[in-house]
């Protein structure tokens, strides 16, 4: 399993959000981001393999969720075409789970376990 994972739940449908494209980046220098992983959520809305090819480092990271693609695949209109979650890794030895609760007109996130 990856050191950073995510789980997207479509709260409007009450179901996992399958097929959400996600990009993971690390801030390599102030204001400069380097991609370290990408993928799409599975049938359970989970993405487990984001950092399999990269060692986790301290510092700022961001997950970019392409919600426009997800909602378009269901012929639904959404207010937020992209959701960007920036978070800080203080201890690279820990697992970091960043869930996203999503609806067409709002979203919420938190540090999961």
ZAMARGU-4260 file (C-alpha; in steps of 0.2 Angstrom, whole numbers, plus 5000, padded with zeros to 4 digits):
<rodrens>
0) 5000/5000/5000 | 5005/5018/4996 | 5011/5029/5010 | 4997/5042/5005 | 4980/5035/5000
5) 4963/5043/4997 | 4945/5038/4997 | 4932/5048/4988 | 4914/5046/4993 | 4900/5054/4983
10) 4888/5060/4997 | 4874/5066/4985 | 4873/5048/4979 | 4878/5039/4995 | 4891/5029/4985
15) 4909/5028/4982 | 4915/5039/4968 | 4923/5028/4955 | 4934/5034/4941 | 4940/5051/4949
20) 4957/5055/4941 | 4969/5061/4955 | 4987/5068/4954 | 4999/5069/4969 | 5012/5082/4970
25) 5026/5087/4982 | 5032/5105/4984 | 5050/5104/4978 | 5054/5122/4982 | 5042/5137/4986
30) 5028/5138/4974 | 5036/5123/4963 | 5027/5107/4963 | 5033/5090/4956 | 5021/5076/4952
35) 5025/5060/4962 | 5010/5050/4958 | 4993/5048/4949 | 4979/5037/4946 | 4960/5035/4947
40) 4949/5029/4961 | 4943/5011/4960 | 4925/5004/4961 | 4926/5007/4980 | 4931/5025/4977
45) 4949/5021/4984 | 4966/5025/4977 | 4980/5015/4986 | 4995/5016/4974 | 4999/5034/4973
50) 5017/5034/4980 | 5023/5016/4976 | 5038/5023/4966 | 5043/5037/4977 | 5049/5038/4995
55) 5038/5050/5006 | 5047/5066/5011 | 5043/5079/5024 | 5034/5095/5018 | 5019/5101/5008
60) 5010/5089/4997 | 4994/5091/4986 | 4981/5080/4979 | 4971/5087/4964 | 4955/5078/4961
65) 4948/5080/4943 | 4930/5081/4948 | 4924/5088/4932 | 4928/5071/4923 | 4919/5062/4937
70) 4903/5072/4936 | 4904/5073/4917 | 4904/5053/4916 | 4888/5053/4925 | 4880/5068/4915
75) 4880/5078/4930 | 4884/5097/4932 | 4895/5102/4946 | 4901/5119/4953 | 4919/5113/4957
80) 4928/5106/4942 | 4944/5103/4953 | 4947/5100/4971 | 4964/5103/4977 | 4969/5098/4995
85) 4986/5104/5001 | 4993/5095/5017 | 5009/5094/5026 | 5019/5078/5030 | 5028/5080/5046
90) 5033/5061/5049 | 5036/5052/5032 | 5036/5035/5042 | 5017/5037/5045 | 5003/5032/5033
95) 4993/5047/5027 | 4975/5044/5022 | 4966/5059/5014 | 4947/5056/5011 | 4936/5067/5001
100) 4918/5069/5003 | 4911/5075/4987 | 4894/5082/4980 | 4891/5093/4965 | 4890/5109/4975
105) 4902/5106/4990 | 4916/5095/4997 | 4925/5091/5013 | 4941/5083/5018 | 4950/5077/5033
110) 4965/5067/5039 | 4959/5049/5040 | 4967/5033/5047
</rodrens>
